Amino acid sequence: MEYAEFEVEYRRVYEAILNGRRGPDLTGDVARLSALAAQIDDEDDREDAYLEISIVESAAARGPAESPSEVILQAREAYAEAVRDDGTMAERLARAEEGMRALERLSPGANSDEKQAIGDYEHTLHMHIGALRLMQ
């Protein structure tokens, strides 16, 4: 299995968590993602997949969240725009790279929890950008 195939499933779960569409019980999602990660051929990609699964596990451990801060709302908006899948490959890549810059601009004014969340977005977006570059 290629990492990009895993990333599609991971993004689906992660975006559902970010948008509040998943409850705190993510056991089934973690098990499914772990099974997919185990099938990734490249060892480095497999390790990256397991790192991303740990992000889902962390989200599950935090449980229901309070209302997100303005910084988190801006980060979510930047991320959602960055991963839109319409347009040409070049447009998608440019949008993803701009999303990364937008997240980087938010980080200096964020508190530690917000920086962690922004870092999670940046990590996922970095992987997305890599996948888009491979598809060009």
N, C-alpha and C positions, 0 to 999 in steps of 0.2 A: 504494500500500500504506500502511496505517496503522502507526504506531509500535508499537501494542499487538500486532500480528501478529508483528513482529520480536521483540518482548520475550519472547513465548512461546518462540520458538526459542532465543534467547539464554539465558533462564533454564534451559532444558533442558541446554544445554551447560555453563553455569557451575555448576549444581548437580552435574552429573556430575563435573566437575573437583574440586569441593569435597569430594565424597564418595569420591574416589579411583577412580571408575569409568572414567576416561579416562587413557590413557597420555600421555606427553609429546608425541607426534605429533598435533597438533591442526590440521594443515594443511588437511585436508578440512573441518573445522568452521569454520575461519576463512574459507575460500573461500566456503562456503555462506552464512555470516552476512554476508559482504561483498556477495554477490550480492543478498541480501534487503535490506540497508541501502541499496543503490543504488536500490531501487524505492520507497523511502519518499518520499512526496510533499512533506511539510513539510521545509524546509531545516534548521531547528533540530533537529527530531526526527532527521533523517538524520545530523547532526553528533553528536548524543547516541549514536546507534547505532554510529557509527565509534569513539567513545570507549569504548564497552562492548566492542567487538571488540578494542581495544588491551589491555583487561584480560585477555581470553582469550589474546592473544599473550604477555603478561607471564607468565601462568601456565604457558604452554608453555615459555618461556625458562627458568623456574626449575627445570624438570625435576622428578624425583621428590622429594617432600618428606620430611623427617624427621617423626617423630611430632608431631602438633600439641600446642601448649601448652594448659593449662587454660583460658586466656582465649580461645583460638581455638575450643576445644570448646564453651565457653559461647556464643560468638558464632554458631557454626554451629547450635546448638540454638535460640537466639533467632530466627535467620533462618528456620530450617525451620518453626518454629511460626508465624512471622509470615506466611509465604506459603502456608500450608495453604489449600486451595480449597474447603473445606466450609463450610456455614452460609449465612446471608443475606449480602447485599452489605454491610449495616451491620456485621454481626459480622466479616466478613472485613476491612473497613476498620479497625475498632477493634483487631483482632488485629495488623494490619500496623503501625498507629501505636504500639501497645504494644511491638512488636518493635523499632521505631526507638528508642524510649526505652530499652529494654534494651541495645541496642548503644551508645547514647550513654553509659550508665552504665559500660560496660566500658572505654571508650576511655581515661579518665584514668590507669588503672593499667597500661596496656599499653605494651610496648616499641615501637620504631619499626616493626618488621615487623608486629607484631600490629595496630598502629594502621592500617597500610596495608590489611591484610586487612579490618579492621572498616570502614574507609572504603569498600572495595569493596562490602561487604554493604550499607552504608548507601546508597550510590549506587543499587544495584539495587533496594533496598527503597523508596527514594524514587520511583523510576520506577513501581514496582508500585503504590504508594499513589496516584500520579497517575492511573494507568490505572483503578484501582478507583473513584476519584472521578468519572471520566468516565462510568463505567457506572452510576452511581447515578441 
